[in-house]
Amino acid sequence: MKKLFVNSFKTKVGTVRTAATDRGLALICLPGESKRYFDERVEKLFVGHQVQSGGKVNRTTQRQIVDYLDGKRTRFDLPLDLHGTPFQKKALRRVARIPYGKVKTYGDIAAAIGKPRAARAVGSANARNNLPLVIPCHRVVAANGLGGYGGGLALKKRLLKMEGSL
């Protein structure tokens, strides 16, 4: 049976929950997303997995997220188990390349992956990003404003301000 390791930890912005498979980090739930929401995501995404606490990837993720939020880290170095459609994965891999302190629009990402008319689809892929912070969808903004963010606009603004891009 496949194993899924889960972890929950406090940060300066609130409680973060993570889940990792044997392939890598697979899910992050941000502060403001309840434990119940996390548990529902785990049940939906990882059917047939044996869930247990801990895991090396989760421990490394915790250290790196805390360091990032404390301003001591600008990049993540973690194995990832990315879920989604081929288009979503392609868009999210491009989002993962946005440097610390920079922002791109949904249209910029769409053009970069060769689908210049797919800005809305990029927004949809971002909305389904299971690895926020590590795949920095907070760095993707609308052409006329901030756009949305699963962790809430207050957190998006806080992250962008921390990175010096707002």
Secondary structure, DSSP 4 states (H G I P E B T S, - for coil): --EEEEEEEEETTEEEEEEE-SSSEEEEE-TTS-HHHHHHHHHHHSTTPEEEE--HHHHHHHHHHHHHHTTS-SS----B---S-HHHHHHHHHHTTSPTT--EEHHHHHHHTT-TT-HHHHHHHHHT-SSTTTS-GGGEEBTTB----TT-HHHHHHHHHHTT--
